[in-house]
Amino acid sequence: MAQTPASQGKLVQMLSVGSATMLVVSTVIGSGIYKKVAPMSDALQSPILVLLCWLLAGIMSLFGALSNAEVAGMLADSGGEYVYYKRIYGRFMAFIYGWSVFAVIKSAAIASIGYVFAQSFHSIFPLPGLPAHIENIELFGLFKPFENAGVKLFTILTIVVLTFLNTKGLRGGSFLSNTIARLTLAGLALIVLSGLLLGGGSIQNITTNSASYVPRHWYDFDLIKAIFAAMLSAFWAYEGWNLIGFIGGEIKNPKHNLPVAIFSGLAIVIIVYLIVNFAFLYVMPVDQLIDVYKTQNDIAAIIVVRSYAANIGTLALSFLILFTTMGCTNSSIIMPARIYYAMGKDRMFFPGSANVHPKYNTPNHALWIQGLWSCLLVLSGSFDQLTDMLIFAAFFFYGSTALGVFILRVKEPGLPRPYRVWGYPVIPALFIMFCLSLIIITFFTRPREAGLGLALILSGVPFYLYWTYRNKKRGS
């Protein structure tokens, strides 16, 4: 392992359990709550099924969080699953996970959330675009890098600015995310109250299916595919609950506080999501939400609020979405860089990634490497393409972490466990089976996104071989 120069700083424990919990909330509540009800409505054609999918996705995410929390409590350190996988599966699996976080999972999350932030800004202050013949340029039959050029350029600017902020210290970035999270929860409560009291909605909107809805038995494969396609959208809205584990070494008393923060933060999010999406579906019929999905830059929450609050309400919500997505983008930038820092210490990542700023105690080089790749991903596709791609990849590793609960109970039964997963072995086993089902069905429902996600994961293999060879040559 590389030696740490004396001139370097170090990562220090500074976050309380309350701050860590709010970081979970701020990392999870981002663009999905405002946007994903529309693609879910299009996939399912039924408000009841949409709400059911939000609940199922929340329960499965909670099962994953409960499983993750046992491992996190035992092995808490900066680097999250990268550290866990080295202990459970060995260096290769740990590297492939870390590479996947960099290549697709968290970098695509940063790009996606930042993209919605820019869309929200665009709805208030229209951004210029390029001529149609330039925006329609397609690369390899897969990408239109110049499509929505103004929105994409503003997204890139956002990522650069927030990355710079986070190179200046964890405390400042954490304070920004936690403050925005509290404002977001207050704003969402206002949306729910105003929608239910002033939105002119009806419970009939909740119970009335789309005009094109086709009744199916629960075991019908087309219905199962539709449910999993919708849950991909919902899982994007829940994505990020494990990010707090990446900074486990910077949380006070991490073996106790890390599991508490993961569970408490996600429980808050599930309740908020169900209430907010009920309000959306109560105000607006499902067919109108399906129409929202078919437009490129519309955000479902804005269309719902505009239907009863006109320009003032729309403007207020647009600013709320701006704050929310900025906070979520910021939180998503803060934590994954700690994985690249941990990989850099093992000399299994790009040069300089193990550097810690001597004044600000941040992995500043790793942050900029992450920021550059996230900016390139912004050019690669639309919001929904990016999120489906990263969810496919993420759930392979979520399932692997849950499997680690079983492996560690067998291999290291005497290891202290500050938290033991509730419902063992049923809860982690159900979560593992669900992850496997989601991966398989995604190949049928989203083959392009699944294929790209798999390709980016496997692209790490030659890097692993190169860095392993280089380390052996150096005798490290």
Salt bridges, closest charged atoms under 4 A:
GLU70 OE1 - ARG409 NH2 2.85
GLU70 OE2 - ARG417 NE 3.33
GLU239 OE2 - LYS106 NZ 2.48
GLU250 OE2 - ARG338 NE 3.18
ASP346 OD2 - LYS86 NZ 2.77
ASP384 OD1 - LYS36 NZ 2.69
ASP388 OD2 - ARG446 NE 2.79
GLU412 OE1 - ARG87 NH2 2.85
GLU449 OE2 - ARG448 NH1 3.80
